[in-house]
Each structure stands twice: as C-alpha cells, then as structure tokens.
Amino acid sequence: MSSVVGICNSALIKLGAGTIMSLTDGSRNANLCKEQYDKLRDALLRSHNWNFAVARQKLAKTSGAPAFGYANKFQLPTDWLRTISVHGGGGEGAAPSYRIEGRGLLSDSAEIYLRYVAVVADPNQMDAGFREALAWRLAIDLAMPVTQSASAQRQMEEGFKSAILRARSADAIEDFVDPMPESGWVQARS
C-alpha cells in the first residue's frame, strides 16, 4: 500500500536523511515535504500523458456565453491539469476550434468532449514507475535544504533523469500506437 508519506520517505532516504511519520509531525523534513509534494506531483503529472492519469469527460456548458470570439463556454473539470484532445458532437470527428481561458474552454461547438490529464492524489492509483520518479523529483527539491550539498542535488537530478525515462518508457509501451494521419499529398492522390 503506497502513501504520500512513503513517497516522501523514499525521497528522504535517497538523501540519507531521517524519515517522517506524517506530513504534520512537526519535523523540518515533514514541513519541507508538505510544502513541496503537491506542486511537484502536479508538475510531473502535467509533463506526460500518463495512462493512469488520463480521463475523459463531456463538459458542462456554463450559463453565460463569452463576451466575444466564441459562442459557448464550458467548465473544465475540477481535476483538470492539461488538455490532451478536444472533440465535438458525440466525441467523434474532427476537433472543433477552441481556446482554454482560466478554468473554462471556449468553443463554437454545442458539445465538448475532453480527454485530459487529471490530478491523481491517491498514490495507490499511480503507476509504480511514476511514484519512484516523483520520489526522485522530490529529492531534488529537498537536497539543498536537507543536505546543503550541491553535489547531492546533482546526484538526485541524475537519479530523476533515469527514473523518469524508465517510467515514461513503461507507460508508453502500454498504449496502442495511434496511426499517423495521411498527408494531404496522399489524400490528393486518392
């Protein structure tokens, strides 16, 4: 069973530092982990279309239309981190023209279906490779305050580079490869 504290302790162990009992145990290391964990998790989630973090949703139209430029405004999901693809009418066909502004998506389409990277807060829902890469990423940010060593920080960066490559490779292998669309030249010959 994985936990946020487990990921934080993995980062601290990589640094040779003392572990924590909880994010609220009052220790310096716990306070540092509590400060950095959520923002580093979300940044790492945003960096790749992680299979475990991909979600699909039909967006709800808001009551007011944009002042200009587009006919409709749709509310982005509360767990939205990054858009992967946008689809109109029934989720099929060509992507409609759209723009993300604030926590909304503007479009002339009457319906919007969104494929996106979502916040995954529960470590048990995360891929094991992602959890390991997150621990290394956390260790980078904790290296200077915990060890006061630039060389330790460089070592954590090297560990992260290796871990993130392994995690992304394993994640990519699990997907069916989307076919490349035919070029205009090939289509014109048909």
LOMI-201954 format. One line per 3 residues: number of its first residue (from 1); their letters; for each residue x, y, z of N, C-alpha, C, O. Coordinates in pm, 1 decimal, padded with zeros to 6 digits. Layout:
BEGIN
NUM = a = X,Y,Z,X,Y,Z,X,Y,Z,X,Y,Z  ...
//
This chain:
BEGIN
1 = mss = 00085.6,-00117.5,00000.0,00000.0,00000.0,00000.0,00089.5,00122.9,00000.0,00170.3,00141.1,00091.1  00075.9,00206.1,-00100.1,00157.0,00327.7,-00112.2,00089.0,00444.1,-00042.2,-00032.7,00446.5,-00023.8  00172.1,00541.1,-00003.6,00118.9,00660.1,00061.6,00206.3,00779.7,00027.5,00319.2,00764.8,-00019.0
4 = vvg = 00152.2,00898.2,00051.5,00228.6,01021.5,00031.3,00351.4,01019.2,00121.3,00461.1,01054.3,00077.8  00333.8,00978.3,00245.6,00445.5,00971.5,00340.6,00550.7,00873.1,00289.9,00670.4,00898.1,00303.6  00507.1,00761.6,00231.5,00601.0,00664.8,00175.8,00684.3,00723.9,00063.1,00804.8,00699.6,00055.9
7 = icn = 00621.8,00801.0,-00024.5,00694.4,00866.3,-00133.7,00792.6,00968.6,-00077.0,00907.1,00976.7,-00121.5  00747.6,01046.5,00021.2,00835.9,01144.9,00085.1,00953.3,01076.9,00154.0,01066.6,01123.9,00144.1  00927.1,00965.7,00224.3,01034.8,00893.0,00290.9,01132.9,00833.9,00191.0,01252.8,00827.9,00218.2
10 = sal = 01083.4,00790.0,00075.4,01172.2,00740.9,-00029.4,01267.5,00851.6,-00074.2,01386.4,00827.3,-00095.0  01214.7,00973.0,-00088.9,01299.3,01087.2,-00126.3,01402.0,01117.0,-00016.6,01519.2,01141.3,-00045.4  01357.9,01114.8,00106.8,01448.7,01143.7,00219.4,01556.6,01036.4,00232.8,01671.7,01068.0,00263.2
13 = ikl = 01520.8,00910.4,00210.7,01618.7,00801.6,00216.9,01724.0,00818.5,00108.5,01842.1,00793.8,00132.8  01682.9,00860.2,-00010.2,01777.1,00884.2,-00119.0,01881.1,00989.9,-00078.6,01995.7,00986.8,-00123.5  01838.2,01082.9,00006.9,01927.3,01189.3,00054.2,02005.5,01149.2,00179.6,02091.4,01224.3,00225.9
16 = gag = 01976.4,01033.3,00233.2,02042.1,00991.2,00356.2,01990.1,01066.7,00477.8,02061.5,01081.0,00577.0  01866.4,01115.2,00470.8,01808.2,01195.7,00578.4,01711.5,01111.0,00660.9,01672.6,01001.2,00620.9  01674.1,01164.1,00775.8,01577.7,01096.7,00862.3,01439.0,01096.5,00800.4,01399.9,01192.8,00734.4
19 = tim = 01364.7,00988.9,00821.5,01229.8,00976.1,00766.7,01128.3,01043.5,00858.0,01160.8,01088.3,00968.0  01003.6,01049.7,00809.4,00897.2,01117.3,00882.7,00785.2,01018.3,00914.0,00773.1,00914.3,00849.3  00703.7,01051.9,01013.7,00587.6,00969.5,01049.9,00462.6,01016.6,00975.8,00377.4,00935.7,00939.0
22 = slt = 00452.3,01147.9,00954.1,00339.2,01205.9,00881.3,00382.2,01342.6,00829.4,00485.7,01395.5,00869.9  00302.7,01398.9,00740.2,00334.1,01533.0,00688.9,00311.4,01640.2,00794.4,00353.9,01754.6,00777.8  00245.4,01603.6,00901.1,00213.6,01701.1,01007.2,00283.0,01668.4,01138.9,00238.4,01712.5,01244.9
25 = dgs = 00392.7,01590.8,01133.2,00458.7,01553.9,01258.8,00542.1,01667.4,01319.0,00598.9,01652.5,01427.3  00549.2,01781.0,01248.1,00617.5,01898.5,01301.3,00766.7,01902.7,01277.3,00830.9,02002.8,01309.1  00823.9,01796.7,01222.1,00968.0,01796.7,01194.6,00997.9,01883.5,01072.9,00909.9,01911.6,00991.5
28 = rna = 01122.5,01924.7,01062.3,01165.2,02006.4,00947.7,01143.7,01930.8,00816.4,01093.4,01987.4,00719.3  01181.6,01803.7,00813.7,01166.5,01723.7,00691.3,01019.6,01708.4,00652.0,00986.1,01712.9,00533.6  00932.4,01690.2,00751.0,00788.8,01678.6,00721.6,00735.5,01809.0,00664.6,00657.7,01808.4,00569.2
31 = nlc = 00776.9,01920.0,00722.6,00731.4,02050.8,00672.8,00779.3,02075.7,00530.3,00704.9,02129.3,00448.1  00903.8,02036.9,00500.4,00956.2,02052.9,00364.4,00878.5,01965.2,00265.6,00843.9,02009.9,00156.3  00851.8,01841.8,00304.2,00775.9,01751.0,00217.3,00634.9,01804.5,00193.6,00585.2,01803.9,00081.0
34 = keq = 00571.5,01850.2,00300.3,00435.0,01903.2,00288.5,00432.0,02023.3,00194.1,00337.6,02038.6,00116.5  00533.6,02107.6,00200.1,00541.6,02227.2,00115.2,00559.3,02191.6,-00031.9,00501.5,02257.6,-00118.3  00637.6,02089.3,-00062.0,00676.7,02061.2,-00199.7,00594.1,01953.6,-00269.7,00582.7,01956.0,-00392.2
37 = ydk = 00537.2,01861.0,-00196.5,00480.4,01740.1,-00256.8,00373.0,01768.3,-00361.9,00387.8,01725.6,-00476.4  00266.0,01838.4,-00326.7,00153.8,01857.4,-00420.0,00195.8,01927.1,-00548.3,00156.5,01885.5,-00657.3  00275.0,02032.3,-00536.6,00311.6,02105.1,-00658.6,00404.8,02023.9,-00748.4,00395.9,02033.4,-00870.8
40 = lrd = 00494.4,01943.9,-00689.1,00582.2,01860.3,-00770.9,00504.9,01744.3,-00833.6,00531.3,01708.1,-00948.3  00409.7,01685.5,-00760.4,00324.6,01579.8,-00814.9,00248.1,01631.8,-00936.8,00246.2,01567.5,-01041.7  00184.9,01749.4,-00922.1,00105.7,01804.2,-01032.6,00192.3,01841.2,-01152.3,00151.9,01820.3,-01266.7
43 = all = 00310.5,01895.7,-01127.3,00400.7,01929.8,-01238.2,00444.3,01803.8,-01312.7,00452.5,01803.8,-01435.6  00472.4,01696.1,-01238.2,00513.2,01571.3,-01301.9,00396.0,01507.7,-01377.4,00415.4,01451.7,-01485.3  00277.0,01515.6,-01322.6,00158.5,01466.7,-01393.8,00138.9,01543.0,-01524.7,00106.3,01482.6,-01626.9
46 = rsh = 00158.3,01674.3,-01522.8,00140.8,01757.9,-01642.3,00243.1,01728.4,-01750.3,00219.2,01756.5,-01867.7  00356.5,01672.3,-01712.1,00468.3,01656.9,-01805.1,00451.7,01544.8,-01908.4,00531.4,01535.3,-02001.8  00349.4,01460.2,-01893.0,00335.4,01343.1,-01980.1,00190.3,01296.2,-01974.9,00120.9,01320.5,-01876.2
49 = nwn = 00144.6,01230.3,-02078.8,00009.5,01172.0,-02079.4,00012.9,01036.0,-02009.8,-00001.0,00932.0,-02074.1  00031.4,01037.9,-01878.1,00038.3,00913.9,-01800.9,-00092.9,00837.5,-01815.2,-00200.1,00894.3,-01794.1  -00085.8,00711.6,-01850.1,-00207.0,00631.3,-01868.1,-00296.3,00632.9,-01744.9,-00418.4,00641.8,-01757.8
52 = fav = -00238.6,00624.6,-01626.7,-00319.1,00620.4,-01505.6,-00386.9,00753.9,-01475.2,-00480.1,00758.5,-01395.0  -00341.9,00861.2,-01537.2,-00394.9,00994.9,-01508.8,-00483.7,01049.7,-01620.2,-00535.3,01160.8,-01608.4  -00502.2,00974.2,-01727.5,-00585.3,01021.3,-01838.6,-00732.8,00998.8,-01804.4,-00771.8,00892.0,-01757.2
55 = arq = -00812.8,01101.2,-01829.1,-00956.9,01094.3,-01804.2,-01031.5,01152.2,-01923.9,-00975.4,01226.7,-02004.3  -01159.3,01116.2,-01933.6,-01247.2,01166.1,-02039.3,-01374.4,01216.5,-01975.4,-01425.9,01158.4,-01879.8  -01424.3,01326.4,-02030.7,-01546.9,01382.1,-01974.2,-01617.2,01469.5,-02077.5,-01553.3,01539.4,-02156.1
58 = kla = -01749.6,01463.8,-02075.6,-01828.9,01558.6,-02152.7,-01840.8,01682.7,-02065.1,-01883.5,01674.5,-01949.9  -01802.9,01797.4,-02120.2,-01801.2,01920.1,-02040.4,-01939.8,01983.0,-02031.4,-02019.9,01976.0,-02124.6  -01965.2,02044.5,-01916.7,-02090.8,02116.4,-01894.6,-02076.5,02258.7,-01946.5,-01976.6,02326.1,-01921.1
61 = kts = -02177.4,02302.8,-02019.1,-02179.2,02439.6,-02070.7,-02215.4,02534.1,-01955.6,-02305.1,02504.6,-01876.6  -02145.6,02647.1,-01946.5,-02178.6,02745.6,-01844.1,-02298.1,02828.5,-01889.2,-02334.2,02827.7,-02006.9  -02358.5,02899.3,-01796.1,-02480.2,02975.4,-01828.5,-02451.7,03097.1,-01916.7,-02535.2,03132.6,-01999.9
64 = gap = -02337.8,03160.9,-01900.8,-02307.7,03279.7,-01980.0,-02212.0,03250.7,-02093.5,-02115.8,03175.6,-02077.8  -02239.4,03311.3,-02208.4,-02150.4,03296.3,-02323.9,-02034.1,03394.8,-02310.1,-02046.5,03495.9,-02241.0  -01921.1,03365.9,-02375.6,-01809.8,03461.2,-02375.2,-01852.5,03595.0,-02435.7,-01943.7,03599.5,-02518.3
67 = afg = -01787.7,03702.6,-02395.4,-01821.6,03836.5,-02443.7,-01802.4,03848.3,-02595.2,-01875.6,03921.1,-02662.3  -01703.3,03775.8,-02648.1,-01679.8,03778.9,-02793.0,-01592.3,03660.6,-02831.8,-01530.0,03596.8,-02746.9  -01588.7,03632.6,-02961.8,-01496.0,03534.4,-03015.6,-01549.7,03393.1,-03028.4,-01524.8,03327.2,-03129.3
70 = yan = -01621.3,03345.6,-02930.4,-01676.6,03210.5,-02933.9,-01820.3,03213.2,-02884.5,-01859.0,03302.4,-02809.1  -01898.7,03116.0,-02926.7,-02040.8,03112.6,-02890.7,-02066.3,03051.2,-02752.7,-02164.1,03086.3,-02686.6  -01978.6,02959.4,-02708.6,-02005.7,02885.2,-02585.1,-01883.9,02879.3,-02493.7,-01769.2,02884.1,-02538.1
73 = kfq = -01913.4,02868.6,-02364.4,-01808.9,02847.0,-02264.7,-01845.1,02721.5,-02186.7,-01959.9,02702.8,-02146.3  -01744.2,02634.4,-02165.8,-01761.2,02509.2,-02094.2,-01671.4,02509.2,-01971.2,-01560.6,02562.8,-01974.4  -01718.7,02449.6,-01864.5,-01643.2,02441.2,-01739.9,-01545.1,02324.9,-01747.3,-01583.8,02211.9,-01777.2
76 = lpt = -01416.8,02353.1,-01719.8,-01318.4,02246.0,-01714.1,-01340.3,02164.0,-01586.6,-01385.8,02218.7,-01486.2  -01309.1,02034.9,-01588.6,-01323.9,01952.2,-01468.9,-01236.8,02004.7,-01354.1,-01132.0,02064.9,-01377.5  -01280.2,01981.7,-01232.7,-01204.3,02030.3,-01116.0,-01068.4,01963.9,-01105.2,-00976.4,02021.8,-01047.4
79 = dwl = -01053.2,01842.1,-01160.3,-00925.1,01771.6,-01153.4,-00840.1,01789.5,-01280.1,-00740.7,01719.1,-01297.8  -00878.0,01881.9,-01367.4,-00806.7,01905.3,-01494.1,-00668.5,01964.6,-01468.2,-00654.3,02060.4,-01392.2  -00566.9,01906.8,-01532.1,-00431.5,01962.7,-01528.9,-00384.8,02007.7,-01666.9,-00318.0,02110.2,-01680.7
82 = rti = -00421.3,01929.1,-01770.0,-00376.1,01961.7,-01904.7,-00464.9,01891.1,-02005.5,-00505.4,01776.7,-01985.1  -00494.5,01960.4,-02114.3,-00576.3,01904.3,-02221.8,-00491.4,01815.4,-02311.6,-00380.1,01851.4,-02349.9  -00545.9,01698.7,-02344.3,-00482.6,01610.1,-02441.9,-00551.4,01627.4,-02576.4,-00485.3,01648.4,-02678.1
85 = svh = -00686.2,01618.6,-02577.2,-00759.6,01638.7,-02701.5,-00901.4,01686.3,-02671.6,-00957.0,01660.5,-02564.8  -00957.4,01756.0,-02768.9,-01093.4,01809.5,-02759.1,-01171.9,01757.9,-02878.1,-01123.0,01758.1,-02991.1  -01295.2,01713.3,-02851.6,-01379.9,01658.2,-02957.1,-01517.9,01722.0,-02948.1,-01565.0,01753.7,-02838.9
88 = ggg = -01581.4,01740.6,-03060.6,-01717.0,01795.6,-03064.9,-01818.9,01684.1,-03073.3,-01788.0,01568.9,-03042.9  -01940.5,01717.3,-03114.3,-02055.5,01629.5,-03131.9,-02036.0,01481.3,-03109.8,-01991.7,01411.0,-03200.6  -02067.3,01433.0,-02993.7,-02061.8,01291.3,-02963.5,-01921.9,01236.2,-02940.7,-01905.3,01115.3,-02924.2
91 = geg = -01822.5,01321.2,-02939.6,-01685.5,01276.8,-02917.1,-01618.1,01218.9,-03039.6,-01508.4,01164.1,-03029.4  -01681.2,01229.9,-03154.8,-01626.3,01174.6,-03278.6,-01588.1,01288.2,-03373.3,-01630.0,01402.6,-03355.4  -01510.0,01255.6,-03471.5,-01479.1,01350.1,-03578.0,-01368.6,01448.3,-03544.6,-01294.9,01432.8,-03447.2
94 = aap = -01360.1,01549.7,-03629.0,-01253.5,01648.8,-03618.7,-01269.1,01733.8,-03493.2,-01379.8,01757.2,-03444.6  -01156.1,01778.5,-03443.0,-01155.3,01863.7,-03324.2,-01209.9,02001.9,-03359.6,-01170.6,02060.9,-03460.2  -01300.2,02053.0,-03276.8,-01351.4,02188.2,-03302.1,-01247.3,02292.6,-03261.1,-01155.9,02264.3,-03183.7
97 = syr = -01263.1,02410.9,-03313.4,-01178.2,02521.8,-03271.0,-01211.7,02552.7,-03125.0,-01328.8,02556.0,-03087.2  -01108.4,02575.2,-03043.1,-01132.4,02604.3,-02901.9,-01015.4,02684.6,-02844.0,-00909.9,02697.9,-02906.0  -01037.0,02736.3,-02726.0,-00932.7,02807.6,-02651.7,-00959.7,02785.5,-02503.1,-01073.7,02792.9,-02457.1
100 = ieg = -00851.5,02758.0,-02428.6,-00860.3,02745.8,-02282.9,-00832.6,02883.5,-02223.7,-00729.7,02944.7,-02252.3  -00924.6,02931.5,-02141.7,-00905.6,03058.9,-02071.4,-00952.1,03041.3,-01928.0,-01067.7,03007.0,-01903.1  -00861.9,03064.8,-01834.1,-00895.5,03045.2,-01693.9,-00931.6,02899.8,-01670.5,-00858.4,02810.0,-01712.1
103 = rgl = -01042.7,02876.1,-01604.6,-01090.5,02739.7,-01578.9,-01202.1,02701.8,-01676.7,-01286.4,02617.3,-01646.6  -01201.3,02765.6,-01794.3,-01303.4,02736.4,-01893.2,-01244.7,02705.8,-02029.7,-01129.6,02738.1,-02058.7  -01326.4,02642.8,-02112.6,-01290.9,02613.8,-02250.5,-01393.4,02683.5,-02338.5,-01513.6,02661.7,-02323.1
106 = lsd = -01347.3,02766.8,-02430.3,-01433.7,02841.3,-02521.4,-01435.4,02771.7,-02657.0,-01331.5,02728.5,-02707.0  -01554.5,02761.2,-02716.1,-01567.5,02697.0,-02846.1,-01699.8,02736.9,-02910.6,-01792.9,02779.0,-02841.9  -01707.5,02723.4,-03042.5,-01833.5,02742.3,-03112.9,-01914.8,02612.6,-03114.9,-02033.0,02614.3,-03149.5
109 = sae = -01853.6,02502.2,-03078.9,-01922.9,02373.5,-03076.6,-02029.7,02373.0,-02967.1,-02011.2,02432.9,-02861.1  -02141.1,02305.1,-02993.6,-02250.4,02296.4,-02895.8,-02220.3,02194.1,-02786.5,-02273.0,02204.5,-02675.7  -02135.8,02095.2,-02816.8,-02095.3,01993.3,-02720.4,-01944.6,01979.2,-02724.2,-01882.9,01988.2,-02830.3
112 = iyl = -01885.3,01956.9,-02606.9,-01741.1,01935.2,-02599.2,-01713.7,01810.7,-02516.4,-01763.4,01795.1,-02404.9  -01633.2,01722.8,-02574.5,-01583.0,01604.1,-02505.3,-01432.9,01623.5,-02489.0,-01362.1,01650.5,-02586.0  -01385.3,01609.7,-02366.6,-01246.6,01640.2,-02334.4,-01172.0,01516.0,-02289.3,-01221.4,01439.4,-02206.6
115 = ryv = -01054.6,01496.7,-02343.2,-00959.1,01396.3,-02294.8,-00846.5,01476.3,-02231.3,-00788.6,01564.3,-02295.0  -00815.6,01445.8,-02106.1,-00723.0,01532.0,-02032.6,-00641.0,01455.6,-01929.8,-00671.4,01341.0,-01896.8  -00536.2,01521.1,-01879.7,-00457.2,01468.6,-01768.4,-00521.5,01522.7,-01641.5,-00538.2,01643.5,-01624.9
118 = avv = -00557.2,01430.3,-01552.1,-00625.9,01465.4,-01427.2,-00531.3,01458.1,-01308.2,-00430.6,01387.5,-01312.1  -00564.1,01530.9,-01203.6,-00492.2,01520.0,-01076.8,-00520.3,01381.1,-01020.0,-00636.0,01340.2,-01009.7  -00416.7,01310.1,-00983.9,-00430.4,01180.8,-00915.9,-00363.4,01198.6,-00780.0,-00240.7,01197.2,-00770.0
121 = adp = -00443.5,01215.0,-00676.6,-00391.1,01241.5,-00543.0,-00356.3,01113.4,-00467.5,-00266.6,01115.1,-00383.2  -00424.2,01003.4,-00495.1,-00402.6,00878.1,-00423.6,-00283.1,00804.0,-00484.8,-00290.6,00760.5,-00599.8  -00173.6,00788.9,-00410.4,-00056.4,00718.2,-00464.4,-00085.6,00575.3,-00509.2,-00015.2,00522.3,-00595.1
124 = nqm = -00189.4,00511.7,-00451.8,-00224.3,00375.3,-00492.9,-00281.0,00371.0,-00633.9,-00284.8,00264.1,-00694.7  -00325.1,00483.8,-00687.5,-00375.0,00492.0,-00824.3,-00263.6,00526.5,-00923.1,-00285.2,00523.9,-01044.2  -00145.7,00558.5,-00872.3,-00031.2,00595.4,-00956.1,00046.3,00471.8,-00997.0,00051.1,00372.8,-00923.9
127 = dag = 00106.7,00478.4,-01114.1,00197.1,00373.7,-01159.6,00320.6,00371.2,-01068.3,00364.5,00475.6,-01020.1  00375.6,00252.9,-01045.2,00493.2,00239.2,-00957.9,00612.5,00319.6,-01010.8,00686.5,00379.8,-00933.0  00630.8,00320.3,-01142.6,00740.6,00398.1,-01200.9,00722.8,00547.2,-01178.5,00819.6,00619.1,-01153.5
130 = fre = 00599.1,00593.2,-01187.3,00570.9,00734.6,-01161.1,00602.5,00769.2,-01015.7,00663.5,00872.6,-00988.4  00561.0,00682.7,-00921.6,00588.5,00708.2,-00779.8,00737.8,00718.4,-00754.4,00781.9,00804.5,-00678.2  00816.3,00631.8,-00817.3,00961.4,00635.1,-00799.2,01020.2,00763.7,-00858.8,01106.0,00827.2,-00797.5
133 = ala = 00973.5,00801.7,-00978.5,01020.6,00926.9,-01039.8,00982.0,01046.8,-00953.5,01059.7,01141.2,-00939.9  00862.9,01043.2,-00895.7,00818.9,01152.1,-00807.4,00907.4,01160.2,-00683.8,00941.1,01269.9,-00639.4  00945.0,01047.1,-00628.3,01034.5,01048.0,-00512.2,01169.3,01111.0,-00548.3,01223.6,01190.1,-00471.3
136 = wrl = 01222.8,01075.9,-00665.0,01348.9,01136.1,-00709.9,01332.0,01286.6,-00732.6,01420.3,01365.1,-00697.9  01218.7,01326.7,-00791.0,01194.6,01469.7,-00816.0,01184.7,01546.5,-00684.7,01236.2,01657.7,-00672.9  01119.4,01487.4,-00587.8,01109.0,01547.8,-00455.3,01247.4,01557.1,-00390.4,01279.0,01656.6,-00325.2
139 = aid = 01328.4,01454.7,-00408.1,01464.3,01455.4,-00352.2,01548.0,01569.9,-00408.8,01631.3,01626.7,-00338.1  01526.5,01604.0,-00535.8,01599.8,01717.7,-00594.4,01568.4,01844.9,-00517.1,01659.1,01919.0,-00479.3  01439.6,01870.4,-00493.4,01399.9,01992.9,-00423.5,01438.8,01992.3,-00276.4,01461.7,02098.1,-00217.9
142 = lam = 01446.4,01875.6,-00216.9,01483.2,01867.3,-00074.6,01634.2,01865.9,-00052.3,01680.3,01889.0,00059.5  01711.3,01839.2,-00156.9,01855.6,01820.2,-00141.1,01925.6,01938.3,-00073.2,01999.2,01918.2,00023.3  01904.6,02057.2,-00120.3,01975.1,02172.2,-00060.7,01928.3,02201.7,00081.6,02012.7,02216.5,00170.0
145 = pvt = 01797.5,02210.9,00107.9,01758.5,02239.5,00246.2,01794.8,02128.5,00345.1,01821.2,02156.5,00462.0  01796.4,02003.2,00299.6,01823.0,01891.9,00390.7,01972.3,01864.2,00405.3,02020.6,01840.0,00515.9  02045.7,01867.7,00293.6,02188.0,01829.4,00298.3,02284.5,01945.9,00281.5,02402.8,01932.3,00312.9
148 = qsa = 02237.1,02059.7,00232.8,02322.8,02174.0,00199.5,02437.2,02133.0,00106.3,02548.8,02183.7,00117.1  02407.5,02041.1,00015.2,02510.5,01988.3,-00073.9,02465.0,01997.2,-00219.4,02366.4,01935.4,-00259.5  02539.6,02075.6,-00297.2,02510.3,02087.4,-00440.2,02539.4,01955.2,-00511.2,02470.9,01920.9,-00607.5
151 = saq = 02639.5,01881.2,-00465.3,02669.8,01752.3,-00529.3,02557.8,01651.5,-00502.6,02527.0,01570.1,-00589.7  02496.9,01655.4,-00385.0,02382.3,01567.7,-00356.1,02266.5,01602.5,-00448.7,02196.9,01513.8,-00498.1  02246.3,01731.1,-00471.9,02138.5,01772.7,-00561.3,02164.7,01723.0,-00703.6,02071.8,01678.1,-00770.9
154 = rqm = 02287.6,01730.1,-00749.7,02322.7,01680.2,-00883.0,02300.6,01528.9,-00892.4,02254.7,01478.7,-00995.1  02333.2,01457.3,-00785.7,02310.4,01312.0,-00783.6,02160.7,01281.2,-00792.7,02120.5,01186.7,-00860.7  02079.4,01360.2,-00724.8,01934.1,01340.2,-00729.7,01881.3,01370.6,-00869.9,01790.1,01303.1,-00917.6
157 = eeg = 01937.5,01471.1,-00935.6,01897.0,01504.0,-01072.5,01927.4,01388.6,-01167.4,01846.8,01356.5,-01254.8  02044.0,01326.5,-01149.8,02080.0,01211.2,-01233.5,01985.5,01094.0,-01206.6,01941.0,01026.8,-01299.7  01955.4,01070.1,-01080.2,01860.5,00964.1,-01045.6,01723.4,00989.9,-01105.0,01657.5,00897.5,-01152.8
160 = fks = 01679.7,01116.8,-01102.1,01549.9,01152.6,-01159.4,01547.6,01130.1,-01309.6,01450.8,01075.4,-01362.4  01653.1,01171.6,-01379.4,01657.9,01153.8,-01525.0,01640.9,01006.7,-01562.3,01567.5,00973.7,-01655.4  01707.5,00920.8,-01490.7,01698.1,00777.4,-01517.1,01558.1,00724.5,-01483.6,01499.9,00648.7,-01561.3
163 = ail = 01504.8,00764.0,-01369.1,01373.3,00715.5,-01325.3,01261.9,00763.3,-01417.2,01170.2,00686.9,-01447.4  01267.9,00887.1,-01461.9,01161.0,00940.5,-01546.5,01164.7,00874.6,-01684.8,01059.7,00849.8,-01744.1  01283.1,00846.5,-01735.8,01293.1,00775.8,-01864.5,01233.7,00636.2,-01854.9,01159.9,00594.2,-01944.0
166 = rar = 01265.0,00563.6,-01747.5,01208.8,00428.9,-01728.7,01057.0,00435.0,-01715.2,00985.7,00354.6,-01775.2  01007.6,00530.5,-01636.2,00863.0,00541.4,-01613.0,00788.6,00576.4,-01741.6,00684.9,00517.2,-01771.4  00840.9,00672.0,-01817.6,00774.2,00710.6,-01942.4,00779.3,00598.7,-02045.6,00682.7,00577.3,-02118.9
169 = sad = 00891.6,00527.1,-02051.9,00902.8,00415.8,-02146.8,00802.2,00307.0,-02114.4,00732.2,00258.8,-02203.4  00794.2,00267.8,-01988.4,00698.3,00164.5,-01948.5,00555.7,00210.3,-01975.3,00473.1,00130.9,-02020.4  00525.6,00335.6,-01948.5,00392.4,00389.9,-01971.2,00357.8,00388.9,-02120.2,00245.9,00354.3,-02157.9
172 = aie = 00453.0,00426.5,-02204.0,00428.5,00433.7,-02348.4,00407.7,00296.0,-02410.1,00330.4,00281.9,-02504.9  00475.3,00194.9,-02357.9,00464.3,00059.6,-02412.1,00322.7,00005.4,-02395.1,00278.4,-00078.1,-02473.9  00252.2,00052.0,-02293.7,00118.4,00000.8,-02265.2,00011.6,00053.4,-02360.4,-00100.4,00002.4,-02359.9
175 = dfv = 00042.6,00153.0,-02441.5,-00056.1,00215.2,-02530.0,-00053.6,00154.2,-02669.5,00050.8,00111.1,-02718.6  -00170.7,00151.7,-02732.1,-00181.4,00122.6,-02873.8,-00131.9,00246.6,-02947.6,-00170.7,00358.3,-02913.4  -00048.8,00228.5,-03046.0,00005.7,00341.7,-03119.9,-00101.0,00398.8,-03211.7,-00156.2,00327.4,-03295.4
178 = dpm = -00130.3,00528.9,-03195.9,-00225.7,00595.1,-03284.3,-00166.6,00602.5,-03424.1,-00050.7,00640.7,-03440.1  -00245.2,00566.4,-03526.7,-00193.2,00574.2,-03662.7,-00169.1,00719.8,-03703.4,-00241.9,00810.6,-03663.1  -00066.5,00738.7,-03782.9,-00037.0,00872.4,-03835.6,-00142.6,00906.5,-03939.7,-00176.5,00822.2,-04022.7
181 = pes = -00195.6,01029.4,-03936.9,-00293.5,01066.1,-04039.5,-00225.0,01075.7,-04176.2,-00107.1,01109.2,-04186.9  -00302.5,01045.3,-04279.0,-00248.1,01057.0,-04414.0,-00218.5,01202.1,-04444.6,-00293.8,01291.5,-04406.1  -00109.5,01224.9,-04513.5,-00074.3,01361.5,-04550.6,-00167.7,01410.5,-04661.3,-00234.9,01330.6,-04726.6
184 = gwv = -00171.5,01541.2,-04681.5,-00252.1,01599.9,-04786.4,-00212.8,01548.0,-04923.0,-00297.3,01533.9,-05011.4  -00084.7,01519.4,-04940.7,-00035.5,01469.5,-05069.6,-00095.9,01332.1,-05097.8,-00140.4,01305.9,-05209.6  -00097.9,01245.2,-04998.7,-00153.2,01109.3,-05017.6,-00303.5,01118.6,-05040.2,-00357.0,01047.8,-05125.5
187 = qar = -00372.2,01203.8,-04965.9,-00515.2,01217.9,-04980.7,-00551.6,01271.5,-05119.4,-00653.2,01231.2,-05176.0  -00471.3,01360.5,-05173.9,-00498.3,01419.4,-05305.4,-00484.5,01314.8,-05416.0,-00549.5,01325.8,-05520.0  -00401.5,01214.9,-05394.5,-00381.0,01108.9,-05495.2,-00495.4,01010.7,-05497.1,-00510.5,00937.6,-05595.0
190 = s = -00576.6,01005.6,-05393.8,-00685.6,00906.0,-05384.3,-00798.8,00938.7,-05476.4,-00897.8,00865.8,-05480.9
//
